[in-house]
Amino acid sequence: RLRHMPRRGEESVYKGILSGLALGHGTLRIDMDSASDDHERAILLRNPRNPEAWRYSKGLSKSLKLEPKDLLDPLVEGVNQSSFELLMPFVFWDATYEKSGRVAGRPAHVYRFYCPEWVRKAQPTWVSITLALDDAYEAPLRVETFSNRSVPHKTFLLNSLKKIESTWVVKTFDCKNRGDSSNTRFEVLSTALKLDLEPVLFTPEGLGRELPVPPE
């Protein structure tokens, strides 16, 4: 669930399904609920090192290849979260180790990643991104996007994790936009592991097929 909380005005809520072949595989599928019969928000993300993305068009009955810059567009118009935050391609960029310390009350290590050309073309003001990595769980506690100023204009904060069997799963994280003081909260409402899903569902050719998730 994406819960968008603007500084002023009404909140908005969107739901969907986030799925993948395996943890660490680098392939993600996002199926957002849509009120439109002509367009489904089904997105396939692949290969964080050299990002590839497709969006399914119900009107054309096919998947359309997206440009890398499209990863920076909101998952749903008006929210802060984008495919970029979920795929996290910056962990493969040139980086420097900054420091260790406590982030959100936990021991962490902070790294700075410098934006490659394709990001600078799409977002000319972006210079670097910092990542605070939890020392024990190696989970991203905080991600901040910087322009030329020292104050981040976009901040991702991990709020909570939950252990499902032997796997730690993200429960909630926030994506805050300093420009308009809004926040979009990503909330995992339920999780299913070890499903027997066809690999074709995680290809551009299978993006138009419904994801068979058991009701339970």
Backbone hydrogen bonds, N-H to C=O, Kabsch-Sander energy under -0.5 kcal/mol:
donor,donor_aa,acceptor,acceptor_aa,energy
2,L,14,Y,-3.4
3,R,1,R,-0.6
3,R,185,R,-2.6
4,H,2,L,-0.7
4,H,12,S,-2.8
5,M,3,R,-0.5
5,M,183,N,-3.8
7,R,180,D,-0.6
12,S,4,H,-1.8
14,Y,2,L,-2.3
17,I,31,D,-2.2
19,S,29,R,-2.6
21,L,27,T,-0.6
25,H,22,A,-2.1
28,L,45,L,-2.7
29,R,19,S,-2.7
30,I,43,I,-2.9
31,D,17,I,-2.7
32,M,30,I,-0.6
32,M,41,R,-2.6
33,D,15,K,-3.2
40,E,56,Y,-0.5
41,R,32,M,-0.7
42,A,40,E,-1.8
43,I,30,I,-2.7
43,I,41,R,-0.6
44,L,54,W,-2.6
45,L,28,L,-3.3
46,R,52,E,-2.5
47,N,26,G,-1.1
50,N,47,N,-0.6
52,E,46,R,-2.3
53,A,66,L,-0.5
54,W,44,L,-2.0
55,R,64,L,-2.1
56,Y,42,A,-2.6
57,S,62,K,-2.7
58,K,56,Y,-0.6
59,G,38,D,-1.4
61,S,57,S,-1.2
62,K,57,S,-1.5
64,L,55,R,-2.9
66,L,53,A,-3.1
70,D,67,E,-1.7
71,L,68,P,-1.7
72,L,69,K,-1.7
73,D,70,D,-1.5
75,L,81,Q,-2.5
79,V,76,V,-2.2
83,S,73,D,-0.8
84,F,71,L,-1.9
85,E,82,S,-0.6
86,L,82,S,-0.9
87,L,83,S,-2.5
88,M,84,F,-2.2
91,V,88,M,-1.2
92,F,89,P,-1.9
93,W,90,F,-1.8
96,T,112,R,-2.2
98,E,96,T,-0.5
98,E,110,V,-2.7
99,K,110,V,-1.2
101,G,108,A,-2.3
103,V,106,R,-2.9
106,R,103,V,-1.8
108,A,101,G,-3.3
109,H,133,L,-2.1
110,V,99,K,-3.3
111,Y,131,L,-2.5
112,R,96,T,-2.8
113,F,129,I,-3.4
114,Y,94,D,-2.2
115,C,127,V,-2.0
119,V,116,P,-0.5
120,R,116,P,-2.0
121,K,117,E,-2.2
122,A,118,W,-1.3
123,Q,119,V,-3.2
126,W,123,Q,-1.8
127,V,146,F,-2.9
128,S,146,F,-1.2
129,I,113,F,-2.6
130,T,144,E,-2.5
131,L,111,Y,-2.7
132,A,142,R,-2.9
133,L,109,H,-3.2
133,L,131,L,-0.7
134,D,139,A,-3.0
135,D,107,P,-2.6
138,E,134,D,-1.5
141,L,132,A,-2.5
141,L,139,A,-0.8
142,R,132,A,-1.2
143,V,156,F,-2.3
144,E,130,T,-2.1
145,T,154,K,-2.6
146,F,128,S,-3.0
153,H,145,T,-2.1
154,K,145,T,-1.0
155,T,176,K,-2.4
156,F,143,V,-3.5
157,L,174,D,-2.4
158,L,141,L,-2.7
159,N,157,L,-0.5
159,N,172,T,-2.3
160,S,172,T,-1.6
162,K,169,V,-2.5
164,I,162,K,-0.6
164,I,167,T,-3.6
165,E,163,K,-0.6
167,T,164,I,-2.6
169,V,162,K,-3.0
171,K,160,S,-2.8
172,T,160,S,-1.3
173,F,186,F,-1.9
174,D,157,L,-2.6
175,C,184,T,-1.7
176,K,155,T,-3.4
177,N,182,S,-2.4
178,R,153,H,-2.0
178,R,176,K,-0.6
179,G,153,H,-0.6
181,S,177,N,-1.0
182,S,177,N,-0.9
183,N,5,M,-1.8
184,T,175,C,-2.1
185,R,3,R,-2.7
185,R,183,N,-0.5
186,F,173,F,-3.2
186,F,184,T,-0.5
187,E,1,R,-2.6
187,E,185,R,-0.6
188,V,171,K,-3.2
189,L,187,E,-0.7
197,L,195,L,-1.3
201,L,198,E,-1.7
202,F,199,P,-2.0
203,T,200,V,-1.4
206,G,200,V,-0.5
206,G,203,T,-0.6
207,L,203,T,-0.5
207,L,204,P,-0.8
209,R,206,G,-1.5
213,V,211,L,-1.6
